[in-house]
């Protein structure tokens, strides 16, 4: 038991108030109900599930992971579920089209580093790691049918993204109907008291409450966190390549943070750091460049060290603000004599497509440091050992095979 030491009550109350407000969009059944539960002295089981649809955990997930750490700091146990069963089916909560099914091999490959990445934030001594294949793959048709009876098709198709797809004549597969059922049963299996998720997960999170009540458990509280946008101003998504990953190298992480739109600086401070609000107000009153330097330094410190953060900051200022380019900052891209800039850069995934490269070239954002000139033809053949600067932070060394 905890929260019984009177000397700690005041401190815990402050922590609880911030837990219930910072990055929180909605609490179900209510904010006050969860506050009473937190003050009750009960040690709670706090659930978060992530499907390993990519090998990287990105900083958009840090919003919920930091909230889980807030619960841990109050003495509660975090149940981190790796969705090795749900990941195969695929959640389409935030998708405008049907999500392709992943193979078991792809899922297994992706999840190998998941725990190491989340432990950059969470205290592993208060962390219970589970794979939902433990219980989902043991269910038979009769059990699945009984659970499915708790929901109607009308409830599923009333969801905004599903309704939009149906209105547009797009396919909605039956397996997509199963996903909320699977996530909901996860809450039953681990006896969750609270489940966390983004606002796009509302339907799935409520499914947990429905199934718990149907199967004789007290329905979990649901805490929904705000979503943050990626480096290009769209929702952060691995499929869009606009992520800042928890396992990015310090220099790369720093550069990605510096590339976010200025309008997102305060949101990032609030949602993906634990810098006090009063300090955020002071920092964001600075110039966007200085505020963003402070943000990038803090984020690199969180996932690496203060030494790495300061080195990354100094290098960024030297390379990108003063124009001092070092070859050790460059990503090596190999090309053949038949390949153009576009062919080589797209193949190496330095840029996502020729369209992206064409847009960068049109904006004058691709230059040859070696030849001290702007590149204006994406079909031009690179020079061997040529150093390119692409956008604000990408440096590439072209090496001829």
Phi, psi and omega per residue, in radians:
X1 nan 2.805 -3.127
X2 -2.659 -3.111 -3.094
X3 1.111 0.378 -3.133
X4 -1.770 -0.266 3.135
X5 -1.408 2.006 -3.036
X6 -1.022 -0.550 -3.124
X7 -1.175 -0.324 -3.126
X8 -1.724 -0.181 -3.020
X9 -1.053 -0.805 -3.109
X10 -1.071 -0.795 3.127
X11 -1.083 -0.757 3.141
X12 -1.125 -0.654 3.112
X13 -1.076 -0.717 3.107
X14 -1.117 -0.763 3.136
X15 -1.098 -0.708 -3.130
X16 -1.137 -0.731 -3.137
X17 -1.098 -0.708 3.113
X18 -1.234 -0.670 3.103
X19 -1.019 -0.669 -3.077
X20 -1.480 -0.047 -3.086
X21 -2.156 -0.785 -3.046
X22 -1.180 2.134 3.110
X23 1.183 0.126 -3.081
X24 -1.575 2.231 3.091
X25 -1.677 -0.721 -3.090
X26 -2.778 2.536 3.027
X27 -2.158 2.311 3.136
X28 -2.140 2.250 0.197
X29 -1.379 -0.435 3.099
X30 -2.912 2.773 3.075
X31 -1.072 -0.740 -3.105
X32 -1.150 -0.658 3.126
X33 -1.098 -0.744 3.126
X34 -1.216 -0.615 3.091
X35 -1.050 -0.781 3.132
X36 -1.091 -0.685 3.124
X37 -1.123 -0.723 -3.141
X38 -1.175 -0.532 -3.141
X39 -1.527 -0.060 -3.045
X40 -1.310 -0.325 -3.082
X41 1.616 -0.050 3.130
X42 -1.359 2.373 3.046
X43 -1.394 2.076 -2.981
X44 -1.714 2.727 3.044
X45 -1.873 1.997 -3.033
X46 -1.866 2.121 -2.979
X47 -1.848 2.412 2.915
X48 -2.488 2.310 3.068
X49 -2.026 2.431 3.066
X50 -2.296 2.274 3.064
X51 -1.486 2.291 -3.133
X52 -1.400 1.121 3.117
X53 -1.437 -0.113 3.071
X54 -2.515 2.669 3.127
X55 -1.272 -0.183 -3.058
X56 -1.948 2.449 2.941
X57 -1.645 2.139 -3.077
X58 -1.724 2.963 -2.999
X59 -1.194 -0.299 3.011
X60 -1.065 -0.569 3.076
X61 -1.257 -0.352 -3.108
X62 -1.126 -0.388 3.101
X63 -1.033 -0.860 3.123
X64 -1.335 -0.611 -3.138
X65 -1.124 -0.703 3.087
X66 -1.164 -0.607 3.080
X67 -1.158 -0.672 3.060
X68 -1.072 -0.698 3.109
X69 -1.111 -0.626 3.066
X70 -1.043 -0.726 3.080
X71 -1.130 -0.739 3.114
X72 -1.040 -0.700 -3.125
X73 -1.106 -0.327 3.066
X74 -1.670 0.099 3.038
X75 1.706 0.111 -3.080
X76 -1.573 2.814 -3.120
X77 -1.714 2.287 3.090
X78 -1.664 2.237 3.046
X79 -1.816 1.846 -3.108
X80 -1.708 2.000 -3.088
X81 -1.774 2.120 3.028
X82 -1.556 2.053 -3.030
X83 -1.432 1.204 3.141
X84 -1.316 -0.291 3.041
X85 -1.663 -0.834 3.113
X86 -1.139 -0.534 -3.130
X87 -1.103 -0.528 3.112
X88 -1.206 -0.715 -3.140
X89 -1.259 -0.800 3.071
X90 1.577 2.216 3.106
X91 -1.564 2.245 3.132
X92 -1.913 0.408 -3.092
X93 -0.978 -0.632 -3.087
X94 -1.959 0.314 -3.053
X95 -1.867 2.555 3.110
X96 -1.676 0.023 3.074
X97 -2.623 2.971 -3.101
X98 -1.110 2.344 -3.121
X99 -1.492 2.297 3.138
X100 -1.158 2.520 3.094
X101 -1.239 2.460 3.061
X102 -1.709 2.643 3.095
X103 -1.390 2.781 3.075
X104 -1.025 -0.650 -3.141
X105 -1.125 -0.718 3.128
X106 -1.113 -0.752 3.131
X107 -1.087 -0.816 -3.126
X108 -1.061 -0.691 3.127
X109 -1.151 -0.729 -3.079
X110 -1.205 -0.565 -2.981
X111 -1.492 -0.041 -3.010
X112 -1.018 -0.599 -3.079
X113 -1.899 0.169 -3.052
X114 -1.068 -0.826 -3.076
X115 -1.128 -0.749 3.117
X116 -1.023 -0.653 -3.127
X117 -1.233 -0.774 -3.111
X118 -1.237 -0.429 3.113
X119 -1.286 -0.096 2.977
X120 -1.172 -0.367 3.139
X121 -1.985 -0.795 -2.993
X122 -1.531 2.629 3.064
X123 -1.429 1.971 -3.038
X124 -1.161 -0.320 3.097
X125 -1.244 -0.374 3.113
X126 -1.992 0.499 -3.049
X127 -2.113 2.162 3.060
X128 -1.907 1.978 -3.088
X129 -1.728 2.219 3.139
X130 -2.297 2.727 3.027
X131 -1.983 2.252 -3.035
X132 -1.310 -0.068 2.982
X133 -1.159 -0.353 3.140
X134 -0.974 -0.696 -3.076
X135 -1.996 -0.573 -3.079
X136 -1.188 -0.613 -3.122
X137 -1.388 -0.071 3.121
X138 -1.682 -0.159 -3.098
X139 -1.294 2.536 3.052
X140 -1.840 3.050 -3.075
X141 -1.039 -0.653 -3.122
X142 -1.101 -0.744 -3.138
X143 -1.185 -0.750 3.123
X144 -1.102 -0.708 3.110
X145 -1.083 -0.715 3.131
X146 -1.114 -0.741 3.124
X147 -1.158 -0.742 -3.109
X148 -1.086 -0.459 -3.124
X149 -1.151 -0.256 -3.140
X150 -1.373 -0.160 -3.062
X151 -2.230 2.714 3.062
X152 -1.945 2.703 3.071
X153 -1.071 -0.639 -3.133
X154 -1.029 -0.686 3.122
X155 -1.104 -0.707 -3.114
X156 -1.172 -0.835 -3.047
X157 -1.353 -0.123 3.074
X158 -1.351 -0.243 3.114
X159 -1.074 2.459 -3.006
X160 -0.962 -0.844 -3.050
X161 -1.250 -0.580 3.106
X162 -1.233 -0.772 3.114
X163 -1.056 -0.715 3.139
X164 -1.108 -0.749 3.128
X165 -1.105 -0.730 3.125
X166 -1.139 -0.720 3.122
X167 -1.109 -0.524 -3.139
X168 -1.554 0.045 3.127
X169 1.347 0.296 3.139
X170 -1.473 2.656 -3.088
X171 -1.249 2.404 2.968
X172 -2.155 2.004 -3.047
X173 -1.447 2.731 3.105
X174 -1.130 -0.528 3.141
X175 -1.112 -0.504 3.109
X176 -1.142 -0.530 3.091
X177 -1.159 -0.513 -3.099
X178 -1.279 -0.452 -2.988
X179 -1.025 -0.886 3.125
X180 -1.019 -0.589 3.103
X181 -1.090 -0.769 -3.128
X182 -1.152 -0.818 3.135
X183 -1.119 -0.678 3.119
X184 -1.088 -0.707 -3.133
X185 -1.206 -0.453 3.037
X186 -0.944 -0.724 -3.125
X187 -1.129 -0.624 3.080
X188 -1.156 -0.804 -3.050
X189 -1.095 -0.643 -3.092
X190 -1.771 0.044 3.129
X191 0.960 0.938 -3.081
X192 -1.217 2.395 3.011
X193 -1.609 -0.569 3.140
X194 -2.462 2.399 3.010
X195 -2.103 2.415 3.103
X196 -1.865 2.632 3.059
X197 -3.073 2.912 3.089
X198 -1.307 2.971 -3.115
X199 -1.114 -0.431 3.120
X200 -1.285 -0.131 -3.094
X201 -1.751 0.178 -2.973
X202 -0.914 -0.858 -3.099
X203 -1.076 -0.795 -3.132
X204 -1.120 -0.680 -3.136
X205 -1.165 -0.692 3.110
X206 -1.203 -0.466 3.087
X207 -1.069 -0.586 3.090
X208 -1.108 -0.756 3.102
X209 -1.075 -0.751 -3.113
X210 -1.089 -0.831 -3.094
X211 -1.228 -0.655 3.105
X212 -1.054 -0.787 -3.133
X213 -1.145 -0.705 3.139
X214 -1.107 -0.618 -3.058
X215 -1.740 0.317 2.955
X216 1.558 0.189 3.092
X217 -1.770 2.752 3.023
X218 -1.251 2.260 -3.074
X219 -1.126 2.343 -3.117
X220 -1.100 2.673 2.907
X221 -1.364 2.643 3.115
X222 -2.093 2.221 3.072
X223 -2.088 2.012 -3.125
X224 -1.770 2.277 -3.123
X225 -1.762 2.804 3.104
X226 -1.202 2.653 3.036
X227 -1.650 2.564 3.057
X228 -1.984 2.722 -3.121
X229 -1.569 2.753 -3.120
X230 -1.477 -3.016 -3.050
X231 -1.116 -0.336 3.141
X232 -1.795 0.147 3.103
X233 1.531 -0.060 3.035
X234 -1.675 2.980 3.074
X235 -0.956 2.374 -3.124
X236 -1.165 2.185 -3.067
X237 -2.671 2.313 3.119
X238 -1.047 -0.591 -3.113
X239 -1.207 -0.363 3.115
X240 -1.678 -0.148 3.102
X241 1.217 0.396 -3.096
X242 -1.927 0.555 -3.029
X243 -1.728 2.726 2.893
X244 -1.955 1.983 -3.008
X245 -1.618 2.558 -3.108
X246 -1.118 -0.408 -3.141
X247 -1.795 0.233 3.035
X248 -1.080 2.566 3.047
X249 -1.124 2.653 -3.067
X250 -0.904 -0.817 -3.107
X251 -1.137 -0.708 -3.135
X252 -1.181 -0.753 3.117
X253 -1.067 -0.773 -3.129
X254 -1.072 -0.815 -3.122
X255 -1.090 -0.678 3.133
X256 -1.140 -0.731 3.114
X257 -1.090 -0.699 -3.140
X258 -1.166 -0.293 -3.100
X259 -1.582 -0.092 -3.125
X260 -1.220 2.684 3.071
X261 -1.059 2.540 -3.131
X262 -1.000 -0.527 -3.107
X263 -1.143 -0.261 -3.086
X264 -1.704 -0.045 -3.035
X265 -0.999 -0.897 -3.087
X266 -1.148 -0.711 3.117
X267 -1.031 -0.744 3.125
X268 -1.116 -0.767 3.112
X269 -1.014 -0.781 -3.083
X270 -1.215 -0.792 -2.931
X271 -1.634 -0.491 -3.067
X272 -2.088 0.224 2.962
X273 -2.323 3.085 3.001
X274 -2.125 0.520 3.007
X275 -1.085 2.300 -3.124
X276 -1.010 2.574 -3.088
X277 -1.000 -0.693 -3.108
X278 -1.128 -0.587 3.101
X279 -1.293 -0.601 3.106
X280 -1.068 -0.721 3.136
X281 -1.078 -0.690 3.138
X282 -1.184 -0.808 -3.079
X283 -1.150 -0.770 -3.076
X284 -1.301 -0.115 3.016
X285 -1.423 -0.195 3.092
X286 -1.309 3.137 3.054
X287 -1.126 2.636 3.122
X288 -0.934 -0.691 -3.138
X289 -1.084 -0.833 -3.113
X290 -1.197 -0.666 3.109
X291 -1.126 -0.691 -3.122
X292 -1.242 -0.615 3.049
X293 -1.072 -0.712 3.111
X294 -1.154 -0.695 3.120
X295 -1.120 -0.843 -3.124
X296 -1.090 -0.686 3.118
X297 -1.094 -0.759 -3.131
X298 -1.152 -0.739 -3.109
X299 -1.167 -0.739 3.094
X300 -1.132 -0.671 3.100
X301 -1.043 -0.720 -3.105
X302 -1.063 -0.669 -3.017
X303 -1.825 -0.117 3.104
X304 -2.308 -1.672 3.107
X305 -2.842 2.906 3.120
X306 -1.142 -0.586 3.109
X307 -1.129 -0.808 3.101
X308 -1.074 -0.676 -3.107
X309 -1.151 -0.751 -3.133
X310 -1.191 -0.668 3.091
X311 -1.127 -0.745 3.133
X312 -1.123 -0.675 3.120
X313 -1.116 -0.839 -3.129
X314 -1.075 -0.721 -3.131
X315 -1.162 -0.729 3.141
X316 -1.061 -0.808 -3.133
X317 -1.074 -0.740 -3.132
X318 -1.146 -0.811 -3.035
X319 -1.349 -0.799 -2.959
X320 -1.750 -0.460 3.138
X321 -1.603 -0.593 -3.114
X322 -1.774 -0.150 3.101
X323 1.358 0.309 3.129
X324 -1.562 1.857 -3.076
X325 -1.717 2.237 3.091
X326 -1.961 2.473 -3.123
X327 -1.096 -0.450 -3.131
X328 -1.232 -0.238 3.087
X329 -1.496 -0.163 -2.987
X330 -1.542 2.478 2.969
X331 -1.508 2.259 -3.100
X332 -1.445 2.211 3.097
X333 -2.118 2.108 -3.130
X334 -1.626 2.538 -3.120
X335 -2.544 2.781 3.064
X336 -1.787 2.981 -3.082
X337 -1.193 -0.305 3.115
X338 -1.506 -0.173 -3.033
X339 -1.643 2.474 3.064
X340 -1.598 3.067 3.023
X341 -0.932 -0.818 -3.088
X342 -1.055 -0.837 -3.119
X343 -1.021 -0.833 -3.043
X344 -1.234 -0.752 -3.072
X345 -1.245 -0.640 3.094
X346 -1.230 -0.743 3.140
X347 -1.080 -0.651 3.141
X348 -1.425 -0.051 3.128
X349 1.098 0.463 2.996
X350 -1.202 -0.650 2.965
X351 -2.141 2.704 -3.051
X352 -1.326 -0.504 -3.055
X353 -2.825 2.929 3.057
X354 -1.152 -0.525 3.102
X355 -1.096 -0.764 3.112
X356 -1.110 -0.756 -3.138
X357 -1.124 -0.712 3.123
X358 -1.072 -0.701 3.123
X359 -1.133 -0.728 3.123
X360 -1.124 -0.733 3.132
X361 -1.130 -0.732 3.134
X362 -1.081 -0.553 3.140
X363 -1.494 0.033 -3.124
X364 1.232 0.450 -3.041
X365 -1.721 0.152 3.082
X366 -2.129 2.078 -3.104
X367 -2.382 2.665 3.078
X368 -1.671 1.963 3.098
X369 -1.180 -0.629 -3.116
X370 -1.095 -0.765 -3.076
X371 -1.732 0.024 3.139
X372 0.836 0.873 3.105
X373 -2.625 2.755 3.117
X374 -1.398 2.435 3.083
X375 -1.448 2.231 -3.130
X376 -2.139 0.082 -3.136
X377 -2.385 1.896 -3.089
X378 -1.229 -0.257 3.122
X379 -1.587 0.009 3.109
X380 -1.202 2.590 3.115
X381 -1.521 2.261 -3.131
X382 -1.154 2.860 2.987
X383 -1.644 2.598 3.084
X384 -1.118 2.371 3.124
X385 1.211 0.267 -3.133
X386 -1.292 2.392 3.111
X387 -1.792 2.177 3.128
X388 -1.969 2.552 2.972
X389 -1.981 2.135 -3.083
X390 -2.066 2.023 -3.078
X391 1.195 -2.601 -3.057
X392 -1.548 -0.385 -2.950
X393 -2.342 -0.227 -3.052
X394 -1.566 2.237 3.116
X395 -2.157 2.266 -3.029
X396 -2.245 2.404 3.030
X397 -1.929 2.060 -3.136
X398 -1.486 2.161 -3.101
X399 -2.163 2.140 -3.080
X400 -1.406 2.295 3.095
X401 -1.244 nan nan
